[in-house]
Amino acid sequence: MISIKELKELDEQATPGPWKLGDKGYDFEENIIEGRLHALGECSPKRDYSYGMGTCCANAYTVITLRNSLPQIIERLEDAEELRESVLKNEYIHQHKLAVKQEKKWGDK
């Protein structure tokens, strides 16, 4: 699995968004996935795709959606990681307190 650090690097290196699915026509030059004038691919019903038009456009939409959402995805992953670390820290503190309490109890006997 890719790390949060690697996702941040990809986000910084990629063409800034927002990306969109071109809707100006069906020719290669016009109906493309655009990221500020950078073409990623083509989604045109005039082409004969072996995977079918639905798959081509679904793939394009997936790439666009993930690219546009990447900053928010990273932020949520960081929040989840912070929460995980906090829970682990609190569990450690709780277990330590229980151990100290138990040690005192056994020491009194």
N, C-alpha and C positions, 0 to 999 in steps of 0.2 A: 504494500500500500504506500502511496505517496505521502510524504510528510507535509505538515503545514508550511514549513520553510520552503520546500520545493514548490508548493502551490503559490506562495507569495512571489517566488522568483519567476514562475511562469506568467503570473499576472503582470509583473513589471515588464517582462520581455515582450509580451503579446501586444498586438495593435490595440490601442485603447478603444473602448466602446463609446456609445452603444452600437452594437452590431444589429443588423436587420436583414431580413430576406428581401432582396430586390423585387419590386413589383411593377417595373416599367414595361415589361413585355416578356417575350419568350425567347429572344435571341441570347446567345452566350454573353455578349457584352452588356446586356441590359438586365437580364434576370439572373443575378448572381447573389451570393451571400457577400455582403459588404461590411467592411470594418474600416470606415473612413477611406474609402476608395481602394482598399486592398481586397482583391477577390480571393475568396477561399475555395469556392467551388461553384458548381452550376446546378440549378434546379429548373429544368425546362421541360414542359410536356411535349415539345417538338422533338426531343431526343429519344432514342430507343435504348432504354436502360435495361440491363439484364435483371436487375433487382426490382424493377418497377418504379413508377413515378412516386407512389406513396412512400416507399422506402427512402428514396432519394430526398424527398422533402422532409420526411420525419427525421432523417439524419441531420439535415441542414438545420432544422428547427432546434434539435437537441444541442448541437454545437453552439448555435447562437444563444440559446437560453442559458446554457452552462457558462459561456464566456461572460455574458452580461451579469450573471448572478455570482460570479467568482468572488468578488470582494465581500459580498454578504455571506457566502459560504465560508470563506476564511474566517470572518469575524465570529460566526457561530461556532466554528470548530475551536477557535481560541477560547471562547466563552465556556464551551463544554470541557476543554482541557483544564481551565482554571477551576471549574466546579469540581472536576474529578480530583485534582490535586488538593483542593480544600477538604473534600470528603475524606480522602485518604489521611490527610493531616489530622483532622478531627477524630477519625477512628483510631489513629495511633495515640493521640493524647488520651482518649477515653480508655483504651487498653492499658496505657501506662498508669493512669489513675487507679484502675481496677487492680493492677498488679501491686501497686504501692499499698493500697488498702488491704489487699489479701496478705501481703507480707507483714503489715502491722498486726493484722488479726492473728496470724500464725505466730508472730513474735511474742504476743501477749500470753500465749499458752504455755 
